[in-house]
């Protein structure tokens, strides 16, 4: 029997697809802006876009990482083909150390059975505290001359910061890594942003592969792969535009506007929770 056009099943499918597209847009915009993609996704899901699996959230993050891979392709290629040069070799080793630290600590966190919080309140506080910390970090970093070189201490701290951001939604992986590089190593905004984005490439691909392997091992029946594919594609396209804009923006601006946004959003969420 043919279902009528207004059938609940079709309406439900269309609504679900629209929600997936919106989540992809949110992820693409927020993954590399220092405002926390995971926090925004959890907030969106709490506010009616539907709860999604860890695999869905991580794979659409990988879509955003794919966009950065294209944007930094020439830089990645020059590093890969220029390992005979000491400065390139040193930079790649630092990326590798940051990545390995993230992997080891991330596996420990996973083994301990950590689950992302589903409540908005801790995310709101993470947004506010992170915003205040960003303002302070910008102020302290502005007191020191910028460096284009990434120090070994930066590589270590960035690796740790990635895990901290994963454990506390609302912290923001990009914010924690960029400001760790600026504050600990005195790196310029451009140098800190590049290192944070480049180390995020293997990190998020590895996380996506890990979750994908677990889902396939479990049979894969619980995941809507069409939704995953749509979310991945939308996130990749939107992130490409967002990152291109951000790289131009930081050439002449500080991150202050993002810090203010985080504080305002966190305060609004706390107020909303209080009135529920």
Backbone as CSV, one residue per row, in Angstrom:
resi,resn,N_x,N_y,N_z,CA_x,CA_y,CA_z,C_x,C_y,C_z
1,UNK,0.846,-1.194,0.000,0.000,0.000,0.000,0.883,1.246,0.000
2,UNK,0.579,2.250,-0.820,1.359,3.488,-0.902,0.985,4.410,0.242
3,UNK,2.016,4.921,0.920,1.767,5.834,2.028,1.418,7.218,1.507
4,UNK,0.496,7.924,2.119,0.177,9.281,1.698,1.366,10.204,1.955
5,UNK,1.405,11.311,1.210,2.544,12.227,1.317,2.696,12.800,2.712
6,UNK,1.622,12.890,3.420,1.677,13.488,4.755,1.821,12.455,5.854
7,UNK,2.273,11.253,5.489,2.358,10.183,6.477,3.333,10.537,7.581
8,UNK,3.074,10.093,8.818,3.976,10.370,9.933,5.380,9.844,9.683
9,UNK,5.491,8.709,8.934,6.815,8.133,8.703,7.656,9.072,7.846
10,UNK,7.065,9.607,6.744,7.803,10.504,5.874,8.131,11.808,6.591
11,UNK,7.154,12.341,7.314,7.390,13.579,8.054,8.520,13.402,9.046
12,UNK,8.516,12.272,9.737,9.564,11.988,10.714,10.932,11.914,10.038
13,UNK,10.999,11.271,8.860,12.266,11.129,8.148,12.800,12.478,7.702
14,UNK,11.903,13.332,7.174,12.313,14.665,6.729,12.812,15.490,7.906
15,UNK,12.086,15.448,9.019,12.490,16.195,10.203,13.849,15.716,10.706
16,UNK,14.053,14.404,10.680,15.320,13.846,11.136,16.464,14.308,10.245
17,UNK,16.234,14.328,8.933,17.254,14.773,7.992,17.589,16.245,8.211
18,UNK,16.568,17.063,8.430,16.802,18.488,8.691,17.605,18.677,9.972
19,UNK,17.308,17.872,10.987,18.064,17.945,12.229,19.525,17.564,12.010
20,UNK,19.750,16.532,11.208,21.121,16.111,10.896,21.870,17.220,10.170
21,UNK,21.205,17.873,9.218,21.837,18.975,8.479,22.181,20.125,9.414
22,UNK,21.251,20.451,10.319,21.514,21.530,11.281,22.695,21.187,12.188
23,UNK,22.761,19.938,12.630,23.876,19.515,13.470,25.192,19.594,12.691
24,UNK,25.158,19.226,11.408,26.353,19.349,10.577,26.796,20.789,10.434
25,UNK,25.829,21.700,10.278,26.154,23.131,10.177,26.761,23.630,11.484
26,UNK,26.143,23.246,12.599,26.656,23.663,13.912,28.076,23.160,14.120
27,UNK,28.312,21.879,13.777,29.648,21.303,13.925,30.653,22.012,13.030
28,UNK,30.278,22.249,11.775,31.192,22.902,10.851,31.594,24.290,11.291
29,UNK,30.652,25.022,11.863,30.952,26.382,12.328,31.788,26.361,13.594
30,UNK,31.464,25.469,14.509,32.038,25.553,15.856,33.280,24.706,16.096
31,UNK,33.604,23.755,15.205,34.736,22.858,15.471,36.052,23.615,15.633
32,UNK,36.281,24.628,14.811,37.561,25.312,14.864,37.477,26.724,15.421
33,UNK,36.278,27.247,15.574,36.146,28.482,16.332,36.277,28.110,17.813
34,UNK,36.918,28.942,18.620,37.185,28.570,20.016,35.970,28.689,20.925
35,UNK,34.872,28.012,20.538,33.637,28.123,21.308,33.037,26.764,21.652
36,UNK,33.725,25.667,21.321,33.353,24.302,21.680,32.276,23.706,20.793
37,UNK,32.704,22.851,19.882,31.749,22.160,19.007,30.947,21.120,19.787
38,UNK,31.626,20.337,20.633,30.933,19.306,21.407,29.885,19.936,22.313
39,UNK,30.247,21.033,22.945,29.297,21.733,23.804,28.083,22.211,23.030
40,UNK,28.303,22.783,21.852,27.184,23.266,21.050,26.319,22.121,20.535
41,UNK,26.949,21.003,20.181,26.161,19.847,19.723,25.284,19.305,20.841
42,UNK,25.857,19.203,22.046,25.075,18.706,23.183,23.945,19.665,23.534
43,UNK,24.223,20.957,23.443,23.185,21.954,23.706,22.068,21.821,22.668
44,UNK,22.450,21.701,21.389,21.463,21.568,20.317,20.595,20.331,20.513
45,UNK,21.222,19.236,20.908,20.474,18.004,21.132,19.518,18.153,22.308
46,UNK,19.981,18.839,23.355,19.126,19.075,24.519,17.936,19.969,24.166
47,UNK,18.158,20.880,23.205,17.110,21.840,22.866,16.182,21.344,21.757
48,UNK,16.301,20.061,21.382,15.304,19.495,20.486,15.785,18.887,19.193
49,UNK,17.103,18.909,18.923,17.584,18.327,17.673,17.848,16.834,17.793
50,UNK,17.567,16.271,18.936,17.656,14.816,19.087,19.029,14.348,19.515
51,UNK,19.054,13.390,20.446,20.325,12.836,20.916,20.947,11.984,19.822
52,UNK,22.250,12.118,19.641,22.978,11.355,18.633,24.063,10.534,19.314
53,UNK,24.529,9.513,18.616,25.552,8.633,19.175,26.906,9.326,19.203
54,UNK,27.822,8.785,20.018,29.189,9.303,20.039,29.821,9.176,18.658
55,UNK,29.498,8.070,17.960,30.061,7.883,16.627,29.611,8.999,15.689
56,UNK,28.332,9.353,15.704,27.825,10.424,14.844,28.557,11.728,15.131
57,UNK,28.658,12.073,16.419,29.306,13.334,16.791,30.769,13.366,16.378
58,UNK,31.463,12.250,16.542,32.885,12.221,16.215,33.114,12.206,14.709
59,UNK,32.275,11.476,13.966,32.466,11.408,12.514,32.162,12.751,11.854
60,UNK,31.155,13.487,12.323,30.925,14.795,11.710,32.037,15.765,12.105
61,UNK,32.684,15.526,13.253,33.880,16.287,13.569,34.985,15.972,12.556
62,UNK,35.068,14.717,12.152,36.059,14.329,11.139,35.775,15.025,9.814
63,UNK,34.498,15.297,9.536,34.161,16.058,8.334,34.793,17.433,8.383
64,UNK,34.736,18.060,9.546,35.368,19.368,9.707,36.889,19.249,9.569
65,UNK,37.450,18.165,10.084,38.891,17.945,9.968,39.285,17.766,8.501
66,UNK,38.417,17.107,7.703,38.697,16.947,6.280,38.838,18.309,5.608
67,UNK,37.993,19.240,6.005,38.075,20.590,5.442,39.434,21.214,5.756
68,UNK,39.903,21.040,6.986,41.195,21.605,7.371,42.331,20.908,6.627
69,UNK,42.161,19.610,6.366,43.166,18.884,5.594,43.334,19.512,4.213
70,UNK,42.239,19.873,3.578,42.310,20.527,2.269,42.935,21.920,2.374
71,UNK,42.538,22.660,3.402,43.049,24.025,3.562,44.562,24.029,3.793
72,UNK,45.033,23.079,4.593,46.458,23.023,4.930,47.221,22.005,4.078
73,UNK,46.634,21.596,2.951,47.264,20.547,2.160,48.680,20.906,1.717
74,UNK,48.884,22.130,1.257,50.223,22.525,0.797,51.218,22.517,1.951
75,UNK,50.769,22.926,3.124,51.638,22.907,4.304,51.978,21.476,4.704
76,UNK,50.988,20.606,4.690,51.216,19.197,5.016,52.160,18.550,4.002
77,UNK,51.972,18.881,2.740,52.819,18.309,1.693,54.267,18.779,1.839
78,UNK,54.435,20.060,2.160,55.798,20.584,2.322,56.492,19.955,3.521
79,UNK,55.734,19.674,4.578,56.314,18.998,5.744,56.696,17.564,5.399
80,UNK,55.809,16.878,4.685,56.054,15.470,4.358,57.225,15.293,3.397
81,UNK,57.355,16.215,2.466,58.423,16.093,1.463,59.696,16.827,1.865
82,UNK,59.640,17.545,2.979,60.811,18.317,3.391,61.402,17.873,4.712
83,UNK,61.264,16.569,5.011,61.762,16.060,6.291,63.285,16.100,6.391
84,UNK,63.956,16.289,5.271,65.418,16.412,5.316,65.849,17.740,5.933
85,UNK,64.913,18.692,5.984,65.209,19.992,6.580,64.947,19.931,8.082
86,UNK,65.919,20.339,8.898,65.799,20.224,10.369,64.546,20.880,10.936
87,UNK,64.164,22.053,10.411,62.999,22.750,10.979,61.711,21.988,10.698
88,UNK,61.598,21.375,9.512,60.414,20.569,9.200,60.375,19.301,10.041
89,UNK,61.529,18.664,10.167,61.605,17.435,10.965,61.253,17.713,12.415
90,UNK,61.735,18.826,12.941,61.449,19.211,14.321,59.955,19.468,14.514
91,UNK,59.345,20.141,13.549,57.921,20.467,13.633,57.072,19.202,13.594
92,UNK,57.412,18.284,12.687,56.656,17.035,12.571,56.797,16.196,13.838
93,UNK,57.982,16.170,14.415,58.190,15.424,15.662,57.330,15.998,16.785
94,UNK,57.216,17.309,16.829,56.385,17.943,17.862,54.908,17.631,17.644
95,UNK,54.470,17.631,16.384,53.095,17.213,16.090,52.871,15.774,16.532
96,UNK,53.864,14.915,16.276,53.750,13.506,16.653,53.673,13.307,18.152
97,UNK,54.473,14.068,18.899,54.462,13.961,20.361,53.113,14.412,20.915
98,UNK,52.596,15.535,20.413,51.286,16.022,20.876,50.203,14.998,20.585
99,UNK,50.267,14.398,19.395,49.284,13.383,19.012,49.384,12.147,19.899
100,UNK,50.595,11.665,20.144,50.772,10.456,20.961,50.302,10.675,22.394
101,UNK,50.580,11.840,22.942,50.102,12.159,24.294,48.576,12.106,24.330
102,UNK,47.954,12.682,23.309,46.491,12.668,23.234,45.963,11.244,23.150
103,UNK,46.599,10.410,22.319,46.153,9.026,22.150,46.253,8.256,23.458
104,UNK,47.393,8.349,24.127,47.610,7.591,25.366,46.628,8.033,26.444
105,UNK,46.527,9.339,26.664,45.622,9.839,27.699,44.158,9.583,27.312
106,UNK,43.854,9.692,26.018,42.491,9.442,25.559,42.065,7.996,25.779
107,UNK,42.980,7.060,25.523,42.669,5.652,25.752,42.479,5.361,27.244
108,UNK,43.261,6.033,28.070,43.103,5.864,29.522,41.715,6.337,29.952
109,UNK,41.324,7.520,29.447,40.005,8.067,29.770,38.904,7.131,29.284
110,UNK,39.084,6.587,28.076,38.081,5.665,27.512,38.001,4.390,28.339
111,UNK,39.156,3.876,28.769,39.198,2.651,29.568,38.494,2.841,30.908
112,UNK,38.608,4.043,31.447,37.969,4.339,32.733,36.454,4.488,32.602
113,UNK,35.960,4.436,31.356,34.515,4.461,31.138,33.896,5.840,31.185
114,UNK,34.688,6.868,30.873,34.153,8.222,30.912,33.089,8.422,29.851
115,UNK,31.991,9.082,30.214,30.924,9.430,29.291,30.694,10.939,29.341
116,UNK,30.412,11.519,28.170,30.139,12.945,28.129,28.888,13.263,28.939
117,UNK,28.891,14.362,29.700,27.700,14.727,30.463,26.559,15.091,29.531
118,UNK,25.347,14.793,29.956,24.179,15.102,29.145,23.437,16.324,29.670
119,UNK,23.921,16.914,30.754,23.277,18.081,31.332,23.903,19.355,30.765
120,UNK,23.098,20.410,30.701,23.566,21.673,30.142,24.408,22.464,31.141
121,UNK,24.117,22.333,32.440,24.793,23.162,33.449,26.323,23.066,33.408
122,UNK,26.930,21.871,33.402,28.392,21.823,33.343,28.957,22.405,32.048
123,UNK,28.214,22.274,30.948,28.662,22.860,29.688,28.642,24.382,29.789
124,UNK,27.584,24.913,30.415,27.470,26.363,30.576,28.635,26.906,31.396
125,UNK,28.959,26.218,32.474,30.077,26.670,33.309,31.397,26.561,32.569
126,UNK,31.566,25.514,31.776,32.799,25.368,30.989,32.929,26.501,29.977
127,UNK,31.812,26.903,29.378,31.829,28.019,28.440,32.244,29.312,29.136
128,UNK,31.662,29.557,30.301,31.969,30.795,31.032,33.418,30.815,31.508
129,UNK,33.836,29.735,32.159,35.209,29.675,32.684,36.214,29.760,31.539
130,UNK,35.912,29.055,30.438,36.796,29.104,29.279,36.875,30.495,28.680
131,UNK,35.751,31.214,28.658,35.742,32.571,28.143,36.589,33.515,28.989
132,UNK,36.448,33.408,30.305,37.252,34.240,31.210,38.729,33.902,31.045
133,UNK,39.024,32.604,30.942,40.411,32.170,30.773,40.992,32.697,29.467
134,UNK,40.188,32.714,28.400,40.652,33.244,27.120,41.001,34.718,27.214
135,UNK,40.166,35.484,27.910,40.451,36.914,28.089,41.760,37.108,28.852
136,UNK,41.930,36.311,29.918,43.160,36.415,30.702,44.373,35.988,29.883
137,UNK,44.216,34.905,29.119,45.327,34.399,28.310,45.719,35.403,27.240
138,UNK,44.746,36.026,26.607,45.046,37.056,25.610,45.827,38.201,26.245
139,UNK,45.416,38.592,27.444,46.076,39.708,28.128,47.522,39.358,28.458
140,UNK,47.744,38.172,29.042,49.105,37.762,29.403,49.973,37.534,28.163
141,UNK,49.374,36.914,27.139,50.132,36.663,25.909,50.527,37.967,25.235
142,UNK,49.666,38.997,25.365,49.959,40.287,24.764,51.117,41.014,25.427
143,UNK,51.490,40.576,26.629,52.604,41.200,27.345,53.955,40.682,26.866
144,UNK,53.946,39.604,26.069,55.196,38.999,25.626,55.318,39.063,24.116
145,UNK,56.554,39.117,23.605,56.725,39.114,22.146,56.315,37.777,21.557
146,UNK,55.672,37.834,20.393,55.222,36.605,19.736,56.399,35.824,19.159
147,UNK,56.234,34.500,19.156,57.202,33.618,18.529,56.522,32.834,17.418
148,UNK,57.265,32.598,16.348,56.733,31.762,15.282,57.123,30.303,15.489
149,UNK,58.101,30.069,16.370,58.557,28.705,16.627,57.695,28.047,17.703
150,UNK,57.396,26.767,17.511,56.645,25.989,18.494,57.636,25.250,19.386
151,UNK,57.548,25.497,20.690,58.463,24.872,21.639,57.991,23.460,21.990
152,UNK,58.903,22.662,22.541,58.548,21.301,22.958,57.521,21.310,24.082
153,UNK,57.626,22.299,24.961,56.627,22.395,26.039,55.228,22.613,25.471
154,UNK,55.152,23.338,24.371,53.864,23.574,23.720,53.291,22.264,23.189
155,UNK,54.143,21.461,22.556,53.689,20.176,22.015,53.109,19.299,23.118
156,UNK,53.767,19.270,24.267,53.304,18.438,25.381,51.982,18.963,25.944
157,UNK,51.925,20.268,26.168,50.726,20.859,26.765,49.538,20.766,25.809
158,UNK,49.788,20.947,24.515,48.707,20.843,23.529,48.133,19.430,23.519
159,UNK,48.995,18.417,23.620,48.504,17.037,23.686,47.603,16.813,24.875
160,UNK,47.990,17.353,26.025,47.165,17.236,27.234,45.872,18.029,27.082
161,UNK,45.983,19.221,26.497,44.814,20.102,26.360,43.734,19.471,25.496
162,UNK,44.129,18.706,24.488,43.135,18.059,23.634,42.277,17.074,24.428
163,UNK,42.914,16.355,25.348,42.181,15.387,26.158,41.285,16.107,27.159
164,UNK,41.790,17.164,27.760,40.993,17.946,28.713,39.730,18.468,28.030
165,UNK,39.885,18.965,26.795,38.730,19.476,26.058,37.730,18.373,25.758
166,UNK,38.221,17.148,25.523,37.330,16.028,25.266,36.573,15.579,26.496
167,UNK,37.183,15.750,27.651,36.569,15.323,28.907,35.537,16.332,29.395
168,UNK,35.776,17.612,29.106,34.880,18.669,29.590,34.259,19.412,28.417
169,UNK,33.099,18.960,27.919,32.430,19.655,26.818,32.159,21.115,27.175
170,UNK,32.387,21.990,26.232,32.269,23.417,26.489,33.630,24.066,26.616
171,UNK,34.670,23.238,26.850,36.018,23.777,26.973,36.528,24.247,25.619
172,UNK,36.332,23.452,24.564,36.759,23.703,23.198,38.184,23.232,22.976
173,UNK,38.313,22.258,22.064,39.632,21.734,21.733,40.496,22.812,21.094
174,UNK,39.920,23.571,20.161,40.707,24.604,19.492,41.127,25.694,20.478
175,UNK,40.214,26.106,21.375,40.550,27.150,22.342,41.643,26.674,23.299
176,UNK,41.500,25.471,23.830,42.472,24.984,24.810,43.847,24.803,24.179
177,UNK,43.899,24.318,22.943,45.198,24.097,22.307,45.827,25.404,21.822
178,UNK,45.026,26.275,21.227,45.562,27.550,20.744,46.108,28.381,21.891
179,UNK,45.334,28.495,22.974,45.778,29.347,24.077,46.867,28.695,24.911
180,UNK,46.938,27.373,24.909,48.077,26.707,25.547,49.354,27.065,24.813
181,UNK,49.291,27.057,23.468,50.460,27.409,22.666,50.842,28.871,22.851
182,UNK,49.849,29.738,22.940,50.128,31.167,23.111,50.665,31.471,24.505
183,UNK,50.054,30.862,25.516,50.389,31.202,26.895,51.645,30.492,27.373
184,UNK,51.772,29.204,27.076,52.919,28.434,27.550,54.154,28.703,26.709
185,UNK,53.965,28.779,25.386,55.120,28.914,24.503,55.314,30.271,23.880
186,UNK,54.395,31.197,24.161,54.535,32.531,23.593,54.341,32.579,22.094
187,UNK,53.670,31.559,21.525,53.471,31.510,20.081,52.493,32.593,19.638
188,UNK,52.692,33.112,18.431,51.756,34.073,17.871,50.416,33.393,17.628
189,UNK,49.358,34.194,17.448,48.040,33.618,17.189,48.066,32.734,15.941
190,UNK,48.753,33.210,14.899,48.808,32.437,13.651,49.552,31.119,13.850
191,UNK,50.712,31.158,14.524,51.510,29.946,14.736,50.782,28.972,15.655
192,UNK,50.165,29.500,16.707,49.427,28.647,17.647,48.233,27.998,16.968
193,UNK,47.516,28.775,16.143,46.337,28.249,15.455,46.736,27.160,14.470
194,UNK,47.807,27.392,13.715,48.246,26.384,12.751,48.623,25.082,13.442
195,UNK,49.398,25.160,14.527,49.814,23.941,15.223,48.605,23.210,15.798
196,UNK,47.684,23.962,16.397,46.484,23.356,16.985,45.646,22.665,15.917
197,UNK,45.503,23.300,14.760,44.695,22.718,13.697,45.381,21.495,13.093
198,UNK,46.694,21.565,12.898,47.411,20.446,12.287,47.428,19.219,13.195
199,UNK,47.596,19.419,14.502,47.602,18.269,15.409,46.191,17.692,15.549
200,UNK,45.185,18.513,15.270,43.812,18.023,15.306,43.489,17.073,14.165
201,UNK,44.229,17.164,13.072,43.949,16.314,11.910,44.123,14.829,12.246
202,UNK,45.306,14.373,12.686,45.411,12.950,13.030,44.585,12.575,14.252
203,UNK,44.412,13.517,15.176,43.649,13.233,16.394,42.209,12.862,16.077
204,UNK,41.544,13.686,15.267,40.130,13.435,14.985,39.934,12.291,14.003
205,UNK,40.871,12.121,13.065,40.767,10.955,12.188,40.904,9.662,12.999
206,UNK,41.840,9.646,13.944,42.044,8.457,14.776,40.821,8.193,15.649
207,UNK,40.239,9.253,16.224,39.049,9.090,17.060,37.881,8.551,16.241
208,UNK,37.722,9.065,15.021,36.643,8.594,14.159,36.841,7.130,13.780
209,UNK,38.090,6.774,13.448,38.385,5.389,13.076,38.133,4.442,14.248
210,UNK,38.473,4.888,15.446,38.274,4.076,16.644,36.793,3.813,16.885
211,UNK,35.990,4.875,16.800,34.546,4.724,17.006,33.916,3.901,15.883
212,UNK,34.381,4.112,14.657,33.846,3.365,13.524,34.143,1.875,13.664
213,UNK,35.347,1.557,14.100,35.723,0.162,14.314,34.832,-0.475,15.383
214,UNK,34.592,0.249,16.470,33.744,-0.272,17.540,32.324,-0.520,17.067
215,UNK,31.799,0.394,16.228,30.437,0.251,15.717,30.343,-0.937,14.766
216,UNK,31.333,-1.073,13.877,31.320,-2.188,12.939,31.493,-3.522,13.666
217,UNK,32.322,-3.519,14.687,32.531,-4.732,15.477,31.250,-5.160,16.177
218,UNK,30.444,-4.171,16.553,29.181,-4.465,17.231,28.057,-4.800,16.252
219,UNK,28.369,-4.743,14.957,27.363,-5.090,13.957,26.888,-3.922,13.130
220,UNK,27.047,-2.697,13.670,26.688,-1.503,12.921,25.199,-1.291,12.731
221,UNK,24.385,-2.129,13.339,22.955,-2.024,13.102,22.289,-0.866,13.807
222,UNK,22.915,-0.321,14.815,22.286,0.730,15.604,22.518,2.119,15.019
223,UNK,23.311,2.232,13.964,23.646,3.540,13.423,22.958,3.768,12.081
224,UNK,22.415,4.978,11.892,21.850,5.374,10.606,22.989,5.953,9.770
225,UNK,23.545,5.116,8.888,24.739,5.523,8.148,24.447,6.633,7.151
226,UNK,23.210,6.720,6.674,22.849,7.828,5.786,22.964,9.155,6.506
227,UNK,22.460,9.209,7.739,22.567,10.427,8.538,24.021,10.775,8.826
228,UNK,24.826,9.766,9.119,26.248,10.002,9.381,26.917,10.620,8.155
229,UNK,26.604,10.083,6.976,27.202,10.585,5.738,26.777,12.025,5.457
230,UNK,25.497,12.325,5.657,25.000,13.680,5.422,25.644,14.661,6.403
231,UNK,25.677,14.288,7.679,26.291,15.146,8.687,27.760,15.396,8.384
232,UNK,28.461,14.353,7.953,29.874,14.466,7.600,30.071,15.459,6.455
233,UNK,29.270,15.312,5.386,29.418,16.183,4.227,29.098,17.633,4.531
234,UNK,27.989,17.866,5.240,27.603,19.231,5.589,28.664,19.875,6.474
235,UNK,29.141,19.130,7.447,30.167,19.648,8.354,31.436,20.037,7.593
236,UNK,31.838,19.210,6.634,33.058,19.472,5.870,32.945,20.773,5.079
237,UNK,31.823,20.961,4.396,31.634,22.160,3.567,31.592,23.421,4.429
238,UNK,30.805,23.361,5.510,30.653,24.536,6.373,31.972,24.858,7.082
239,UNK,32.684,23.836,7.534,33.951,24.056,8.221,34.982,24.691,7.296
240,UNK,34.982,24.298,6.028,35.911,24.882,5.059,35.734,26.404,5.015
241,UNK,34.488,26.834,4.930,34.193,28.269,4.886,34.568,28.933,6.213
242,UNK,34.212,28.286,7.329,34.462,28.867,8.654,35.957,29.023,8.933
243,UNK,36.749,28.028,8.585,38.183,28.085,8.857,38.860,29.119,7.974
244,UNK,38.472,29.184,6.699,39.014,30.207,5.814,38.773,31.598,6.395
245,UNK,37.558,31.806,6.903,37.220,33.097,7.504,38.052,33.343,8.751
246,UNK,38.184,32.320,9.617,38.908,32.486,10.873,40.375,32.826,10.633
247,UNK,41.004,32.176,9.672,42.417,32.425,9.401,42.649,33.861,8.928
248,UNK,41.682,34.410,8.205,41.786,35.825,7.826,41.511,36.725,9.025
249,UNK,40.538,36.342,9.833,40.121,37.161,10.975,41.255,37.361,11.976
250,UNK,41.982,36.275,12.311,42.996,36.376,13.363,44.243,37.140,12.923
251,UNK,44.336,37.462,11.652,45.463,38.259,11.197,45.389,39.688,11.729
252,UNK,44.184,40.152,11.990,44.002,41.535,12.437,43.167,41.663,13.711
253,UNK,42.711,40.536,14.260,41.849,40.598,15.443,42.330,39.614,16.511
254,UNK,41.998,39.933,17.747,42.192,38.988,18.847,40.971,38.064,18.935
255,UNK,41.048,37.136,19.898,39.956,36.193,20.104,38.926,36.727,21.110
256,UNK,39.003,38.002,21.440,38.146,38.576,22.483,36.662,38.378,22.203
257,UNK,36.248,38.553,20.957,34.821,38.427,20.622,34.304,37.026,20.931
258,UNK,35.141,36.026,20.713,34.728,34.654,20.997,34.606,34.422,22.504
259,UNK,35.512,35.030,23.266,35.453,34.903,24.725,34.166,35.530,25.262
260,UNK,33.823,36.697,24.760,32.595,37.377,25.192,31.374,36.541,24.822
261,UNK,31.387,35.978,23.623,30.278,35.119,23.195,30.125,33.923,24.129
262,UNK,31.245,33.291,24.489,31.186,32.132,25.381,30.562,32.506,26.725
263,UNK,31.011,33.612,27.281,30.503,34.040,28.588,29.009,34.349,28.505
264,UNK,28.610,35.062,27.454,27.197,35.421,27.288,26.338,34.173,27.097
265,UNK,26.797,33.237,26.262,26.030,32.007,26.031,25.942,31.176,27.301
266,UNK,27.055,31.043,28.015,27.045,30.271,29.260,26.087,30.863,30.278
267,UNK,26.105,32.201,30.407,25.202,32.863,31.352,23.738,32.664,30.937
268,UNK,23.459,32.765,29.642,22.095,32.571,29.150,21.613,31.144,29.414
269,UNK,22.499,30.185,29.229,22.127,28.777,29.478,21.847,28.539,30.959
270,UNK,22.662,29.130,31.827,22.422,28.989,33.266,21.073,29.606,33.644
271,UNK,20.773,30.749,33.043,19.485,31.388,33.311,18.329,30.543,32.813
272,UNK,18.513,29.927,31.627,17.470,29.086,31.075,17.233,27.857,31.947
273,UNK,18.314,27.248,32.424,18.194,26.076,33.295,17.474,26.440,34.587
274,UNK,17.802,27.619,35.118,17.194,28.058,36.395,15.697,28.269,36.286
275,UNK,15.217,28.588,35.085,13.778,28.878,34.922,12.980,27.652,34.470
276,UNK,13.640,26.537,34.250,12.936,25.336,33.785,12.115,24.725,34.912
